[in-house]
């Protein structure tokens, strides 16, 4: 970049401001445009497909520049922020008319992915969370805020995985580092979530921030929340009155699901498309308000573990189910409720307009109706919520008296305030109306007096009001009657003392009227601002009602039942269904399955052919648990289940190429999470574990993991496998039971029943699946011959090992190699493998050894 001394004062000003925001695109206001220079201009021109020009074109080093119109800048800023960029908006903060020399400019707002208040990328039913993270050497301080709604929460997290789990649950787009953070965490957040990073090392301990953090008990949480608020203050440079007091939460107080489990279960995001459709959220979302949609997602991310809280929600759902007509009326009222949370945020932020206030009044007018409906069906379950449904009649009255129903979007154009609200404003408006009448009368009088029928009284901004006469009619005009003002090609314009007096009266009334309207609107806005806390409480209550009616609607539509919560670890789901698959297929097409695990059964070992529904069976259990613990009814004929504290899943095979991990490594990492953190009150779902490596490695690991869960973890576990050799484990493990997916074979054809049955499967039907997939007949025939030969050879040479003995591999039984020679490195690995006794290793050690051996082979 050229030396600053070579540049104009304006560019010097630009350099000094840009230096304060090196990681943001600086939108520098010049007249009616925002201009960008140097590297900012080059990058933005490419991203937004703008024309790149230059300043000082004749200089040795012209300055690259591009610009966007001031009135259309919002759309360009939205696009940049959606793509993960930051935009610093620099405005003139002095009136050029009263300033000598360079007009002072300042950045009035820094727009970042986590601080967007309003834009095309801001979905109505999604929160937009900004997260802050600190580290004290032992634990992480974790705080997050939604600037659009004012929600502020904080927690203490123990490790990197906990940070990833919380950040992914929030789908946060920006993380503010408030202390030095270990590289492992920043790398994890980058590879998994692709977040934008910012820094805020200082903490402005003013009275407002101290109040917002006053309920927090730990210094770590106070510090990280205080720095998050400081970051908001620095970047937004305006009122944060809508930010709610920080609430500390503990992830352990909710059903925990790690990053991998939520991904596998597709709670709110489809694995295939990354979108909402095809997820549990998609199925359950019959909410009528934007804030209800956001709350539903929050409940889904954090199911309850307290029996009393779960029962309270289910009581409310049951009462709505029994009141069909009242529920229809309730839905009709909710559809007229706008986004109270974000309206309150815009009031505090100073960006609310007249139409927003009309929406606020319309929303508040529904509260008495909502209260009345709930009171009509209440037998005790709605008492607490009804106390929070406070009608804000004072605001309804104020807005109704003050704001015009057809108020324009801009609050500086007039016509925002109603007639009759302010006496002075009414006088100005009367003057304007009378003035226009006087002008019409003046025009008629002058036409009569001069005899010029096309004489007209007009107005433009430069010359004001005038009398216009065409040149052809000037001969009819009495000399000296008017004072000449402007000459046009075909006409002359004149003024009279009377017209000057009218002009002064009208223009003064218009100017004073607009100014007074603006001041009156700000007064109304300040009155609404005083009620922000009441608005936020009301919004939370309406959101809860909305989610509960959504649960009732879905439960009725799909014939869900209320689950019974058990304290004896009895798990019985009679004719359970996968809720999302059933919605896609239709109720008549879906084949239900019963899941039965008495208090003494810990592990169901599931065998059966591929494509037969094992994964669906496992997922439907997890989704049923989640639905029950968020307070919804469940897809079954009957259900009795314990309350689970955690869910761990390993379902489906996938590489994580971005993080540089193979399918098997991902498999082992997800298994490791369950083995490390599961408790006897957890639910573990392992699908085809071990298939990502060699047969004997996989089988050994699978058996060791089953034994470890049985003996150490003791969690309710569904373990599906294609290793039929493992089905003999039920003879040794008292709390394991075999079940399988039924299939019928007739005349060489196989039909999957998609029905779970007791006992192990007798074969895997892999070749039959290949046939269904359409592989060539000659290939399938050859595969069948090879299979028979392999099975015959295996039975003759390798009787099944005793369950209690380790599986070892003899020299002559090595798997067939594609190559005739074995390298020295491979020989070393094989020797080490032969000496391993996997039954003396825990699963974690086994994973580490296997990973080391794999790395040796890949060198």
Secondary structure, 3 states (H helix, E strand, C coil): CCCHHHCCHHHHHHHHHHCCCCCCEEEEEECCEEEEEHHHHHHHHHHHCCCCEEECCCCCCCEEEEEEEHHHHHHHHHHHHHCCCCEEEEEECCCHHHCCCCCCEEEEEEECCCCCCCCCCCCCCCCCEEEEEEECCCCEEEEEEECCCCCEEEEEECCHHHHHHHHHHHCCCEEEECCCCCHHHHHHHHHHHCCEEEECCCCCCCHHHHHHCCCCCCHHHHHHHHHHHHHHHHHHCCCCCCCCCCEECCHHHECEECHHHHHHHCCCCCCCCCCCCCCHHHHHCCCCCHHHHHHHHHHHHCCECCHHHHHHHHHHHHHHHCCHHHHHHHHHHHCCCCCHHHHHHHHHHCCCCHHHHHHHHHHHCCHHHHHHHHHHHCCCCCHHHHHHCCCCHHHHHHHHHHECCCCCCCCCCCCCECCCCCHHHHHHHHHHHHHHHHHHHHHHHHHHHHCCCCCEEEEECCCEEEEEEEHHHHHHCCCCCCEEEEECCCEEEEECHHHHHHHHHHHHHHHHHHHHHHHHHHHHHHHHHCCHHHHHHHHHHHHHHHHHHHHHHHHHHCCCECCEEECCCCEEEEEECCHHHHHHHCCCCCCCEEEEECCCCCEEEEECCCCCCHHHHHHHHHHHHHHHHHCCCECCCEEEEECCCEEEEECCCCCECCCCECHHHHHHHHHHHHHHHCCCCCEEEEECCCCCCCHHHHHHHHHHHHHHHHHHHCCEEEEECCCHHHHHHHHCCCCEEEEEEEEEEECCEEEEEEEEEECCCCCCCHHHHHHHCCCCHHHHHHHHHHHHHHHHHHHHHCCCCCCCCCCCCCHHHCCCCCCCCCCHHHHHHHHHHHHCCHHHCCHHHHHHHHHHHHHHHHC
